Amino acid sequence: MKFKASIDIMPLKALLDPQGKAVSATMKNIGLPEIENVRIGKHITFEITANSASQAQSQAEEACRKLLANLIMEDYHVVIEEMGV
């Protein structure tokens, strides 16, 4: 079966996010002071061939732990969807 993995990787909340801080400051400069505390991360999608959604979830999480996310500085969230044939 084919599955689509959608992964959001974000800096840990306890860590400073310099990109987000710069974007937050710029929001004030462009007339959008209501937007604040911006955090910037990554969104990754890929397809997985697996026997079940739980196996696809495990494979996607392994990819995050081993390659996609820096677990010292980032957290991740995986969503698995079954793809139509």
Sine and cosine of phi, psi and omega as CSV:
sin_phi,cos_phi,sin_psi,cos_psi,sin_omega,cos_omega
0.00,0.00,0.51,-0.86,0.03,-1.00
-0.97,-0.22,0.66,-0.75,0.04,-1.00
-0.75,-0.66,0.46,-0.89,0.11,-0.99
-0.95,-0.30,0.80,-0.60,0.08,-1.00
-0.98,-0.19,0.76,-0.64,0.11,-0.99
-0.89,-0.46,0.84,-0.54,-0.12,-0.99
-0.82,-0.57,0.77,-0.63,0.14,-0.99
-0.95,-0.31,0.81,-0.59,0.02,-1.00
-0.88,-0.47,0.83,-0.57,-0.06,-1.00
-0.77,-0.64,0.47,-0.89,0.10,-0.99
-0.89,0.45,0.55,-0.84,0.07,-1.00
-0.85,0.52,0.60,-0.80,-0.05,-1.00
-0.87,0.49,-0.49,0.87,-0.03,-1.00
-0.97,0.26,-0.23,0.97,-0.06,-1.00
-0.99,-0.15,0.51,-0.86,0.09,-1.00
-0.92,0.40,0.65,-0.76,0.06,-1.00
-0.89,-0.45,1.00,-0.01,-0.08,-1.00
-0.86,0.51,-0.61,0.79,0.04,-1.00
-0.89,0.45,-0.73,0.68,0.01,-1.00
-0.88,0.47,-0.64,0.77,0.01,-1.00
-0.89,0.45,-0.68,0.74,0.02,-1.00
-0.90,0.44,-0.67,0.74,0.02,-1.00
-0.92,0.40,-0.65,0.76,0.04,-1.00
-0.86,0.51,-0.70,0.72,0.00,-1.00
-0.90,0.43,-0.63,0.78,-0.02,-1.00
-0.93,0.37,-0.53,0.85,0.02,-1.00
-0.83,0.55,-0.65,0.76,0.04,-1.00
-0.89,0.45,-0.66,0.75,-0.04,-1.00
-0.92,0.38,-0.44,0.90,-0.02,-1.00
-0.98,-0.19,0.27,0.96,0.10,-1.00
1.00,0.09,0.37,0.93,0.03,-1.00
-0.83,-0.55,0.87,0.49,-0.06,-1.00
-0.93,0.37,-0.23,0.97,0.01,-1.00
-0.95,0.32,-0.37,0.93,-0.01,-1.00
-1.00,0.00,0.86,-0.51,-0.03,-1.00
-0.54,-0.84,0.14,-0.99,0.00,-1.00
0.81,0.58,0.71,0.70,0.03,-1.00
-0.94,0.34,0.69,-0.72,0.11,-0.99
-0.84,-0.54,0.72,-0.69,-0.05,-1.00
-0.90,-0.43,0.74,-0.67,-0.01,-1.00
-0.66,-0.75,-0.45,-0.89,-0.03,-1.00
-0.80,-0.60,0.52,-0.85,0.12,-0.99
-0.84,-0.55,0.83,-0.56,-0.05,-1.00
-0.81,-0.59,0.68,-0.74,0.12,-0.99
-0.79,-0.61,0.53,-0.85,0.13,-0.99
-0.36,-0.93,0.26,-0.97,0.02,-1.00
-0.98,-0.18,0.57,-0.82,0.00,-1.00
-0.76,-0.66,0.70,-0.71,0.17,-0.99
-0.99,-0.13,0.85,-0.53,-0.04,-1.00
-0.47,-0.88,0.28,-0.96,0.00,-1.00
-0.98,0.20,-0.37,0.93,-0.04,-1.00
-0.43,-0.90,0.25,-0.97,0.05,-1.00
-0.90,0.44,-0.59,0.80,-0.01,-1.00
-0.93,0.37,-0.59,0.81,0.06,-1.00
-0.93,0.38,-0.66,0.75,0.05,-1.00
-0.88,0.47,-0.66,0.76,0.04,-1.00
-0.87,0.50,-0.72,0.69,0.00,-1.00
-0.88,0.47,-0.67,0.74,0.00,-1.00
-0.91,0.42,-0.67,0.74,0.01,-1.00
-0.91,0.42,-0.66,0.75,0.02,-1.00
-0.91,0.40,-0.59,0.81,0.07,-1.00
-0.90,0.44,-0.65,0.76,0.05,-1.00
-0.88,0.48,-0.63,0.77,0.04,-1.00
-0.90,0.43,-0.74,0.67,-0.04,-1.00
-0.91,0.43,-0.62,0.79,-0.11,-0.99
-1.00,0.01,-0.42,0.91,-0.14,-0.99
-0.64,-0.77,-0.74,0.67,-0.24,-0.97
-0.98,0.19,-0.56,0.83,-0.06,-1.00
-0.89,-0.45,0.58,-0.81,0.14,-0.99
-1.00,-0.06,0.98,-0.17,-0.15,-0.99
-0.91,0.40,-0.25,0.97,0.07,-1.00
-0.96,0.29,-0.54,0.84,-0.10,-1.00
-0.87,-0.49,-0.20,0.98,-0.12,-0.99
-0.75,-0.66,0.41,-0.91,0.12,-0.99
-0.87,-0.49,0.37,-0.93,-0.01,-1.00
-0.67,-0.74,0.38,-0.93,0.05,-1.00
-0.69,-0.72,0.79,-0.61,-0.06,-1.00
-0.93,-0.36,0.72,-0.69,0.13,-0.99
-0.84,-0.54,0.79,-0.62,0.00,-1.00
-0.94,-0.34,0.75,-0.66,0.05,-1.00
-0.80,-0.60,0.67,-0.75,0.08,-1.00
-0.97,0.26,0.70,-0.71,0.01,-1.00
-1.00,-0.07,0.58,-0.81,0.06,-1.00
-0.93,0.36,0.44,-0.90,-0.04,-1.00
-0.98,0.20,0.00,0.00,0.00,0.00
